[in-house]
Amino acid sequence: MANVVMTTHWTGGDVYPFIRIGSALNQRYGHKVTLVTHSYYEESARRAGLEFTPFDTPQEWAEFLIDDAKIGNPLANLQGVVDFRTKYQNESRFMHEYGILAPHCAAEDTVLFVRHVDSLAALAVAERLRVPIVTTYMAPSFLSQVFLDNEIFGEQLVEMLNSFRSALKLPPVRTWLQMWSAPKRVVGLWPAWFDNIAGPSQQGVTPVGFALDHASQTPFSPEVESFLAEHKTPILISGGTGKQLKAGFYDVCVEACAVMNLPAILVTQYEDLVPRNLPDNVRWFKYLPLAPLMSRMRAIMHHGGVNTCAEALAAGIPQLVLGYYYDRPGNGARLKALGVAEYLPPVSWQPGIIAEALTRLTAESVRRRCEELAARIRSEDVMSNIDSVIQGAVRNTDLLIDLSASKDKTQTVGTIDPERQTLDLPKEKRLSLLKELSRDQRAIVAQILRERNRTV
């Protein structure tokens, strides 16, 4: 059995899958599992049987939520994103996290299991203490998001990163991408059939399946049951656990339901985002367990977060994805290609267009396809797949990170070009990855490149 040390950051969609995985690794397969993340998740982690160490205090978590909410629309507030990263991704914080993670990794059978690029402290622990590491991506689109991050933040990140590495007596890296691509075992928390539009761009990534919430059996309140008794199979509206949404997301969802006179349940913990004067057949709830709720819905309108996509797939209901930024447009495009969803970019966020999309989703062919994929998900043993990855990593010296020899350019996806500080990819892979970026994201990259060319 292994000593599995897990670490992840940010909001619920980035943390709860790790808690589910950790619980299965401990309860089903007997591994010792420690989760290192925000203090807010301690109760959930311990209830799942995990050992837990926070890297922040409740007060720091509350401050983080305020700072995260200030970003709002990332594409309209690029400076806010820069300020946020400066505050939460810096040498002091990485040293703090390193000091917390390292003592948990003393056992010879340790395996680090981490959420991709925001776990730079874990990469340094793996390199310095010679511990096998498994990097985890939540959605396929995050692999192409690296282009955007590198263009905007690459120079700042590599300078900070080398200061951090110097303090740990690790050799400098030429680029941030060099460290990003250092892990040799990379898993994707999606089934292979979900990644249906990227093709060869994801070579080196092992899809293991969705880490779904199968345990939520919390009974609904009388208010919820009363609404469901009065309004059979309503529409579910959800924007996830964060506030980084394009303005008007909830408003246009409610307006579209009003156009069609459809009942709806709107779930968000943020009262300031809830439209005023909701129709009588639309009810707002601050929190509801979505997994058991979805099976009683006609369809779901949501932001495109991969965990919401996965839970809706498992529930077998049609999805209307209003995706914007991060992995959301890519997830929406994949669902549409699978025949279970409609995807609308912000330019199409109009009540009439959304109503037409909802109408198309009521087709019997869509419902049958949803049921087919739900059955497929039920047949997959995701946790067994992840256990196999862990077992294969224990004491596996082939998975150790060594950036001191850096003529070896074998990487997870493509290779590093140190002169250009980019991934050196074959043309077809580069084009496939760039297609993953939304139109707005590509516009940002193009503008940055134009500005750089003017200064050369």
C-alpha positions, 0 to 999 in steps of 0.5 A, spaced: 500 500 500 502 507 498 502 513 502 498 518 498 499 525 499 494 529 495 494 537 494 489 541 490 487 548 490 481 553 489 474 552 489 469 546 490 470 543 483 477 543 484 477 539 491 471 535 492 473 530 486 480 529 490 476 528 496 472 522 493 478 519 490 482 519 496 476 516 500 476 510 495 483 509 495 483 509 503 477 505 504 477 500 498 484 499 497 487 501 504 492 506 502 494 511 507 491 518 504 493 525 506 489 531 503 493 538 503 488 544 501 484 549 504 482 549 511 475 550 509 475 543 506 477 539 513 470 537 515 469 534 508 475 530 508 475 527 515 468 525 514 471 521 508 476 518 512 482 522 510 488 525 514 488 532 513 493 538 513 490 545 511 495 550 508 491 556 510 487 559 516 479 560 516 481 567 515 485 566 509 480 562 506 475 568 507 480 573 504 481 568 498 474 568 497 473 575 497 479 576 492 477 571 487 470 574 487 473 581 485 476 578 479 469 577 476 469 576 469 477 574 467 477 577 460 474 584 462 479 584 468 486 581 466 489 586 471 485 583 476 487 576 474 495 578 474 494 581 481 490 575 484 496 571 481 501 575 484 498 575 491 497 567 491 502 564 486 509 567 489 515 565 493 513 566 500 506 562 499 510 556 495 515 556 500 510 555 506 506 550 502 513 546 501 514 546 508 507 543 509 508 538 504 515 535 505 514 532 512 508 528 509 513 525 504 518 521 508 515 514 507 519 510 502 512 508 499 510 515 498 506 518 491 504 525 490 497 526 487 496 533 485 492 538 481 496 540 475 500 547 474 498 550 481 501 545 485 508 548 484 510 546 491 509 539 490 513 539 484 519 541 488 517 536 493 517 531 488 524 533 485 528 535 491 526 529 495 525 524 489 518 522 490 514 519 484 509 524 482 502 523 478 499 530 475 492 530 474 488 534 469 480 536 471 478 537 463 482 536 457 482 544 455 486 545 461 492 542 457 491 548 452 490 553 457 497 553 458 499 557 452 494 562 454 498 562 461 505 562 458 503 568 454 500 572 459 504 570 465 510 566 463 516 571 464 513 573 471 512 566 473 519 563 471 522 569 475 519 567 481 519 560 480 527 560 480 527 564 486 523 559 489 528 554 486 534 557 489 532 557 496 531 550 495 538 549 492 534 546 486 537 548 479 534 554 475 529 552 469 529 556 463 522 557 462 516 556 466 513 551 461 519 546 463 517 545 470 510 545 468 511 539 463 516 535 468 511 530 471 512 523 467 505 520 469 499 525 467 492 522 468 485 526 466 479 525 470 475 524 464 473 518 460 477 517 453 470 518 449 469 524 452 475 527 449 472 527 442 475 533 439 482 534 441 485 528 437 493 527 438 494 533 442 493 529 449 498 524 447 501 522 454 495 523 458 491 517 461 484 518 461 481 514 468 474 517 468 470 522 472 470 522 479 463 522 481 459 524 487 455 517 488 455 518 495 450 524 496 443 521 499 441 527 503 434 528 503 431 534 500 427 539 504 420 539 505 420 546 501 424 542 495 419 536 495 413 541 495 416 545 489 418 538 485 411 535 487 408 542 484 412 542 478 414 536 475 421 535 472 423 543 472 430 546 469 436 546 473 440 552 473 447 552 476 453 556 475 458 552 479 461 554 486 465 560 484 463 567 482 467 567 476 461 568 471 460 573 465 455 578 467 448 576 466 449 569 466 443 567 471 439 573 468 438 570 461 437 563 464 431 565 468 429 569 462 429 564 457 425 559 462 420 565 462 419 565 455 418 558 455 414 558 461 418 553 464 419 551 472 426 552 474 430 551 480 436 556 481 442 554 485 447 558 487 450 560 494 451 568 492 445 571 493 447 578 489 447 574 483 440 572 483 436 575 479 430 580 482 423 578 482 424 571 480 417 568 476 413 564 481 415 557 478 422 559 479 425 558 485 432 559 488 436 555 493 443 557 496 445 550 496 442 543 494 446 536 492 446 537 485 448 529 483 441 526 486 437 532 484 439 532 477 435 525 476 429 529 477 430 534 472 428 535 465 435 538 463 440 543 466 443 550 464 450 551 467 456 554 466 460 548 463 464 546 469 467 539 468 464 536 474 457 539 473 458 536 466 460 529 468 454 529 474 449 531 468 452 525 464 451 520 469 444 523 471 442 522 463 439 529 462 440 534 456 445 540 458 445 547 455 452 549 456 453 557 457 461 556 457 465 562 458 473 562 459 477 556 462 475 549 460 468 551 459 467 552 452 471 546 450 467 542 455 461 545 452 463 543 445 465 536 447 458 535 450 455 537 443 459 533 439 457 527 443 449 529 442 447 530 449 448 538 449 447 544 446 453 549 447 452 557 446 458 562 446 456 569 450 454 572 443 448 567 443 446 569 450 439 571 448 433 568 451 430 567 444 436 563 442 436 559 449 429 557 448 430 554 441 436 550 444 432 548 450 427 546 445 432 542 441 434 538 447 427 535 448 428 531 442 427 523 443 434 522 440 438 527 445 434 523 451 436 516 448 443 518 447 443 521 454 441 514 457 446 511 453 452 515 456 449 514 463 449 507 462 456 507 460 459 511 466 455 506 470 459 501 467 466 504 468 470 503 475 474 509 475 477 508 482 480 502 480 483 505 474 486 511 479 488 505 484 492 502 478 496 508 477 498 509 484 500 502 485 504 503 478 507 509 481 510 506 488 517 506 488 517 507 481 524 511 479 522 512 472 517 517 475 522 521 478 523 529 476 530 531 475 531 538 471 538 538 473 540 534 466 536 539 462 538 536 455 533 531 456 527 534 452 522 528 453 515 531 456 508 530 457 505 534 451 511 536 446 517 538 448 520 545 450 523 550 446 528 554 451 529 560 446 522 561 444 519 559 451 514 555 448 512 548 447 515 545 440 509 541 437 508 538 431 503 543 427 497 539 427 498 538 435 499 546 435 493 547 431 489 542 435 491 545 442 489 552 439 482 550 437 481 549 445 482 556 446 475 560 446 475 566 441 476 571 447 482 567 449 485 567 442 484 574 442 488 576 448 494 571 446 493 575 439 493 582 442 499 580 447 503 577 441 502 584 437 504 588 443 511 584 443 512 585 436 512 592 437 517 592 442 522 588 438 
